[in-house]
Amino acid sequence: MTTASIPESKSSSAAVPTRNIFEDPAIQEAAKNDAFVRFIVKHWVSLTVTAVAIALGMIAYNVFTTTAAKKSADATMLLSEIQEAYGALVSKQEALANLREQQSLESDATKKQELTARVDEKGKEATDSRQKLNLMVAALETQKHFDPLVGLYKGLVAGRFGDYESTRAILSANAWEQTGSPESARRSMSELSALGLAKLLSESEVHRQVAKDTLKALALRGAFVPVEAADSLSYLTTTAEEKAELVSIVDGIRGRSPGQERFISEIRARLYPQG
């Protein structure tokens, strides 16, 4: 898992608004007995966009498996293996990126040749890991209650290899508003998956508008992540019109959830730092 910082706001940490997710009683209960969830809660600020998506998916997974999927022991084990395999893929890609940087800076012909060979080797390892991970995710597709997490991992893997079009297709197919009841674990997984994929897709200039549209919909109608979606969207607003629209959206969230005033104020301060 990478630890590059999310861009800081002029008001406070960009990740602060996400804390209301962790105040959910079900997640607090999961955190008592799950080291992974405790790690995410403690180190949220340092997670990258991709790591955020993984964190969201795994937190939702913990909530769901403790309430609705105890009978699916095999699928639960497979999901744990997928998480581990994804972490290994991330590590391989990071190592590959470091080698490529060294290769580009090396002037000695012999050393450069050695680095080229290592780059090729690590590149093959990453490709093999991708294929293995895709097979594992495909095996999880037989468990329909894990659909949101299947989509999450498919989209994450595609995005890590620059296939943002596949990530976009998966995000577009995530009918989170029609998934489960508004307060169900399945809805939470679906919304969190959509949020994570939208954050990842925002890295693609070509598909950024799709990401922004998804974040806006989550902010307007999401049951679990409206503040988080508005927070993410605040970093993507570039025009006065977009800022004004987002302020209207967060004011609507304030009306629905007055307890979120602190986080809403921080989003507004980020949009209009001078007041």
N, C-alpha and C positions, 0 to 999 in steps of 0.2 A: 504494500500500500504506500503510495507516495505521500509526502508530507509538505508539498509546496503550499504556500499560504494562498488563501482566497484573497482577492484584492480588498484592501481596507477601505471603509467609508470614511468620510470626514467627520462623522458623528460618533460612531462606535464600531465595534467589530462587526463585519458583515454577517457573521454567523450567529449573532445574538438572537435575532428573531426566530431561529430554528428551535430555541429552547422550549417553546411551548409544546412541541411534539413530545419532548422527553418528560413533560409534566403529566402526560397521560397516565392514569393509574395502571393500565395494563402493561405499559412499557416500563414503568417504575418497578412493577412486580417482576417482569422478565429480567430486569437489570440486576435484581438481587442474586440471581443464580446463574447469570450468564456473563462471563468475562468479556466477551466480544461487545455486548451492549454497554457494559461499564466503560470499556475503552472508548467507544464512540462518544458517549456522553462527556467523558473527560477531555477528549482530544478533538472535539468537533471543529474548533477554529482552524486547525492545521490541515484539514482534509481538502483535497483537490476536488474539482467538479466530478471526475470519474469516481473518486473515492466516496464522495457524497452519495452518489447513486447507489453504490454498493452498500453503504451504511444504511440508507433508507430501505433498501430491499431486504437486508438482513434483519433490521428492526421489525419491519412488517412481518417478516417470516416468523420471528419469535412470538409476536402477538398472535399470529394466526395458528401456529402449531400448538400453542398452549390452550387454545380455545376451540379449535375446530378440526384439527388434523392428526390427533393422536393415533388414529387407526392406520395412518399411512406411514408406518415406520420405515419401510423401504424407500419411499419417496423422500422422506425427511433425511435419511442417510445420504441419498444421492444428492440432495440439495447441498448438504454440508460438503460433499466431495466437489461439487461444482464451485462452491465458494473458494475452497482450497486451490482448485485448478485455476480459477480466475486470478487469485493472488499470485500464483506461480507465473502466469502469463504476463501480468503486470511487471513482475520482477525481471523477466527475460527481456521485455521491451525496454525497460529502463537501462539494463546492462547494454543492450544493443545501441541505444541512443548515446550512451557514454562512449562506447567504442567508436561510433561514427564521428563523434566530436573529436576524439583523439586522432582518428584517421585524417580528418580534414586539417588538423593543425600540425601533423607530423611532416617534417621536411626530409628526414633521412629515408632514402629509397628502400633500404632493407627493412627497416622498422615499419614503414608504410605498407610494404607487402605483407608483413606478418599481421598487421592490424586488419588488412583487407581480408585475409583468410579467416581471422576471428570474427569479423563482421558477417561474412558469408555463413559461418558455422552458427552463430547466434541467430541470424535471420532464419535459417532453416529450423532451428529449435523453436522459435516463436511461431513459425507457420505450423509446425507439427502440433504445438500446444493448442493453437487455434482450432485445428481440425479435431483434436481429441475433445476439447471443450464443447464444440458444436455437437458432437455425437452424444455427449453426456446430457446436454440440454435437450436434445431431441428425445432422449429416453424419458425425460421428465414430462414430456408433453402428454403422456398417457394419463397423468394425474391432473385432471381438469381444474381442480381447485388451486393449482399452482400456476395457472395460466399467466397472471400478471408478472410473476417472477421469471417465468420462461421468456416472456417478451423482454423483460428488463435485461437479462443476461445476453439474449440474442442481440439486442440493440447496443449494449455496451461493447461486446466483442466486435461487432461490425464497426462501430465508431472508432475503436482503438486502432483499427487497420485502415482508417480513412474512408470506410464505406458508409458515409453519412446518408446516402440515399436509402440504404436498408434500414438504418436507424430511424429515418423519417417515416418509412412505410410501417414499421413496427409501432412507432408512436401514434401515427394516424389511426392504426387499427385498435388502439387501446380505448375502448368505449367506456371510460371510467364512470361516466354519468349513468350508464345503464348496468353497472356491475354491482350486484348486491343491493342491500338497503343502505341509506345514507350513513348509518352508524355501524355498519358491519365490518368485520375484519377484512373481507374480500374487497370492500370499497377502499379501505385504508391502503391495502397493498396496491390496488389499481391506481389510486391517486399518487401514492409515493413513487410508483414506477413511472408514471407520466411525468412527474416532477423531475425525477432523476434523468430520464431520457431527454427531456426538454433542455435541461441544463447542459447536457453533453452536446446536444444538437446545436446549441447556441454558439459553439466553437466554429461551426461551419457558416461562413458568410452567405453561402448560397441558400442555406436552409434556416437562417436565423429568424426569418419572419414566421416560419412554422413554429419555432420554439417560442417566440414571443406570443403568438396567438394561443398556444397551449397554456402558457403561464398566465395569460390574461383570463382564460376560461376557468382555470383552477382558482385564481384569485376571486373571480366573481361568483363561482358556483361550487367550489370545492367544500367538502364537509370537514376535511382533516388538514389541508395544507394551504388555505387561502393566504395567510400571512407570509408563509415561506415562498409561495409563488410570487406574491407582490414584491417581496424582498429581492428575489432573483431578477424579476422584471425591471426593478429600479436600476440595475446595472446595465440594462440594454436600451434604456430610453435615451434618445439622442436629440429630440426636438422639443420645442416648447409645448406643442400640441400633445405629444406623448406624455410629457410630465404632467400636464393638466389632467389628462384622462386618468393617469395612474393615481393622482391625488384623489380624484373622484371615487376611484375604486377602493382605495384604502379607507376613505371616509365611510363608504358603504360597509366595509368590514368592521369598522368601529361601531356602526349601528347594530350589526348582528352579534358582535363579540366585544362588548365594552371592556372586558378584561384584558384585551390586547392593546390597550392604549399606549403602553410603553413602547412596544415594538412598532406600532403604526407611527408614532411620533418620530422614531429614529429613521423610518423610511422617508417620511416627509422632510426631515432635516437633510437627508442625503440628496433628495431631489432639489431642495432649495436651501443650500447651506448658509445663505445670508439671511435666512428668515423667511 
